Amino acid sequence: MAAGGAAGAAPAAGPCERGATVWLTGLPSAGKTTLAFALAERLRAEGHRVEVLDGDEIREFLSKGLGFSREDRHTNVTRIGFVAQKLASHGVKVLAPVIAPYADSRAAVRDQHAVAGTEFLEIHVATPVEVCSERDVKGLYAKQAAGEIAHLTGVDDPYEAPVAPELRIETQAQSVAESATALHALLTTRGLA
């Protein structure tokens, strides 16, 4: 048995082990997930406990069966918010790259966190739709243009951009590393990194 602790005991939390949810909202192909994974790598290298709750993975495993109606999107977002808040309340830095197109859904998640006394930061990955459609990482814009899919956020379905996010990042104007550094700087000012 290691000195100073019982067998199987979790390591003691470090001085910065205050959890928080960092919600990255933006259009499809805005760079949310790329930014989240870049920041997660940096935070882990610093010794933080980090989880990335990727919107696509959550839809596949936690929200399977939900469609893309306003009600289903709200349900998906609040489910992710619930999981994020639970993790954050246990000292995890939760990065949630999730479109979350509606302001009221994001507000509901912020309220969940406020009630629990857990920090919530809304980050707007504000990449213009023209840039997102050029990137088209998953081919969604091409499918929408060809009439193969409908209800694409920011094209034929609404996206309500945050009015007062904690940070707005324009990925078209800087590298992934620069975007991650800007977000890391915000966390540092909040005592989270």
C-alpha positions in Angstrom: 0.0 0.0 0.0 1.3 3.5 -0.9 2.2 5.8 1.9 -0.4 8.3 2.8 -3.5 6.6 1.5 -5.7 3.5 1.4 -5.5 1.0 -1.3 -7.7 2.0 -4.3 -8.1 5.6 -3.0 -8.5 8.3 -5.6 -5.5 10.7 -5.8 -6.0 13.9 -3.8 -7.4 16.8 -5.8 -4.8 19.4 -6.8 -5.2 23.1 -6.0 -7.0 23.7 -9.4 -9.4 20.8 -9.2 -12.5 23.0 -9.3 -14.8 21.7 -11.9 -16.6 23.6 -14.6 -18.5 23.2 -17.8 -17.1 24.9 -20.9 -19.9 24.8 -23.5 -18.7 25.4 -27.0 -21.7 26.4 -29.2 -21.6 27.2 -32.9 -22.6 26.0 -36.3 -21.7 22.6 -37.8 -18.0 22.6 -38.9 -17.3 25.7 -36.8 -14.4 24.0 -35.1 -16.0 23.3 -31.7 -14.8 19.7 -31.4 -11.3 20.4 -32.7 -10.9 23.2 -30.2 -12.3 21.1 -27.4 -9.8 18.3 -28.0 -6.9 20.7 -28.3 -7.8 22.4 -25.0 -8.4 19.0 -23.3 -4.9 17.9 -24.3 -3.4 21.0 -22.8 -5.4 20.8 -19.6 -4.6 17.1 -19.1 -0.9 17.9 -19.6 -1.2 20.3 -16.7 -2.7 17.6 -14.5 -6.4 18.5 -14.8 -9.2 15.9 -15.0 -11.0 16.6 -18.3 -13.9 15.1 -20.2 -15.1 16.0 -23.6 -18.8 15.4 -24.2 -18.9 15.5 -27.9 -22.4 16.3 -29.3 -22.2 13.5 -32.0 -21.2 10.8 -29.5 -24.0 11.9 -27.1 -26.6 11.7 -29.8 -25.4 8.2 -30.7 -25.3 6.8 -27.1 -27.3 9.0 -24.7 -29.9 10.6 -27.0 -30.4 7.9 -29.6 -33.9 8.1 -31.0 -34.2 11.9 -30.7 -34.9 13.8 -33.9 -34.1 17.4 -34.7 -37.3 19.1 -33.7 -37.0 22.1 -31.4 -38.3 19.9 -28.5 -35.9 17.0 -29.3 -32.9 19.4 -29.6 -33.8 20.9 -26.2 -34.0 17.5 -24.6 -30.6 16.5 -26.1 -29.0 19.8 -24.8 -30.5 19.5 -21.3 -29.4 15.9 -21.0 -25.8 16.8 -21.9 -26.0 19.7 -19.5 -27.2 17.3 -16.7 -24.2 15.0 -17.3 -21.8 17.9 -17.6 -23.0 19.4 -14.3 -22.6 16.1 -12.5 -19.1 15.7 -13.7 -18.1 19.3 -13.1 -19.5 19.1 -9.5 -16.8 16.4 -8.9 -13.9 18.5 -10.1 -13.9 17.6 -13.7 -13.3 20.2 -16.4 -16.1 19.3 -18.9 -15.7 20.5 -22.5 -19.0 20.3 -24.4 -18.7 21.0 -28.1 -22.4 20.9 -28.8 -24.3 23.1 -31.4 -27.2 23.8 -28.9 -28.9 26.2 -31.4 -31.5 27.7 -29.1 -30.7 30.3 -26.5 -33.4 29.0 -24.1 -31.8 25.5 -24.1 -28.4 27.0 -23.2 -30.0 29.2 -20.6 -31.6 26.1 -19.1 -28.2 24.4 -18.8 -26.7 27.5 -17.3 -29.5 27.6 -14.7 -28.9 23.8 -13.9 -25.3 24.7 -13.1 -26.3 27.9 -11.1 -28.7 25.9 -8.9 -25.9 23.4 -8.2 -23.3 26.1 -7.6 -21.2 24.8 -10.5 -19.4 27.1 -13.0 -20.7 27.3 -16.5 -18.9 29.1 -19.3 -20.5 29.7 -22.7 -18.1 29.9 -25.6 -19.3 31.0 -29.0 -17.3 29.5 -31.7 -18.4 32.2 -34.1 -17.2 30.8 -37.5 -19.4 32.3 -40.3 -21.7 29.9 -42.2 -19.7 30.5 -45.4 -16.5 29.2 -43.8 -18.3 26.3 -42.1 -19.8 25.2 -45.5 -16.4 25.3 -47.1 -14.9 23.2 -44.3 -18.0 20.8 -44.3 -16.2 18.3 -42.2 -19.1 15.8 -42.2 -20.5 16.6 -45.6 -23.7 18.1 -44.1 -23.7 21.3 -46.1 -23.3 19.4 -49.3 -26.1 17.0 -48.4 -28.4 19.9 -47.5 -27.6 21.7 -50.8 -28.4 18.4 -52.7 -31.7 18.1 -50.8 -30.6 15.0 -49.1 -31.1 16.4 -45.6 -33.2 19.2 -44.1 -33.1 21.2 -40.8 -29.4 22.0 -41.0 -28.6 24.5 -38.2 -27.7 27.9 -39.6 -29.0 27.1 -43.1 -32.6 26.0 -43.1 -33.0 25.7 -39.3 -32.3 28.6 -36.8 -29.2 29.2 -34.8 -29.5 31.7 -32.0 -26.0 33.1 -31.4 -25.2 33.9 -27.8 -25.7 37.6 -27.0 -23.2 37.7 -24.2 -20.9 34.6 -24.1 -18.0 34.5 -21.7 -15.8 34.3 -24.9 -16.3 34.6 -28.6 -13.8 32.8 -30.8 -13.5 33.4 -34.6 -11.7 30.3 -35.8 -11.4 31.6 -39.3 -9.1 34.3 -38.1 -6.7 32.2 -36.0 -5.1 28.7 -35.7 -6.5 26.0 -33.5 -3.5 26.5 -31.2 -4.3 30.3 -30.9 -8.0 29.5 -30.3 -7.1 27.0 -27.6 -4.7 29.5 -26.0 -7.5 32.2 -25.9 -9.8 29.7 -24.2 -7.1 28.6 -21.8 -6.4 32.2 -20.9 -10.1 32.6 -20.0 -10.0 29.5 -17.7 -6.8 30.9 -16.1 -8.5 34.2 -15.3 -11.3 32.2 -13.7 -8.9 30.1 -11.6 -9.7 27.0 -13.5 -6.4 26.4 -15.2 
